[in-house]
Amino acid sequence: MKKTLLALATMVLASHAYAAPENYVVDTEGMHASVNFKINHIGYSWVVGRFNDFKGSFVFDEDDVANNEVKVTINTNSVDTNHAERDRHVRGKDFLNVKKFPEASFQSTRVTQADDKGEYTVVGDLTLHGVTQQVEFEIEEVGAGKDPWGGYRRGFTGEMTLKPSDFGINYDLGPAAATMELEFILEGVRQ
């Protein structure tokens, strides 16, 4: 009897200690995810916008952070700054040149965990305007758990600062606009 209980306890502990990596698809249908940006407007304010059409996925492994990864693909034509004329300009050759570069993407190459549980550093390849650069940024887990529809969700948020000129976007908006902020809010549904 003792051997049976010991074997059962070992199996339960082993299954918890070595949980398999979890695969998630980003919930863009329910509008529980977004890719947003802001850039300074001549030193007086901010132009803010978002990409309305994108898809993504991520892998989360609580036991081995080296297995974690994230991938996002953005339809650049979906840029939305809440101003139709500005959106046409941003889609054109001065900025995103969406006819030539219809997609932007991010693929992680390494994820490490910070000292605080739930905070991670993500390194990966960001492709924008046909140029790929390695970037590094911090993300934070917002939460995880069962949803009201019988699924399981996990969400993260993070942001990075980048220079448009590093990606071949050289339209002069003045020195205050030399950098821009890119923000990811990703809520995924476990598959």
Secondary structure, 3 states (H helix, E strand, C coil): CHHHHHHHHHHHHHHHHCCCCEEEEECCCCCCCEEEEEEEECCCEEEEEEECCEEEEEEECCCCHHHCEEEEEEEHHHEECCCHHHHHHHHCCCCCCCCCCCEEEEEEEEEEECCCCCEEEEEEEEEECCEEEEEEEEEEEEEEEECCCCCEEEEEEEEEEECHHHHCCCCCCCHHHCCEEEEEEEEEEEC
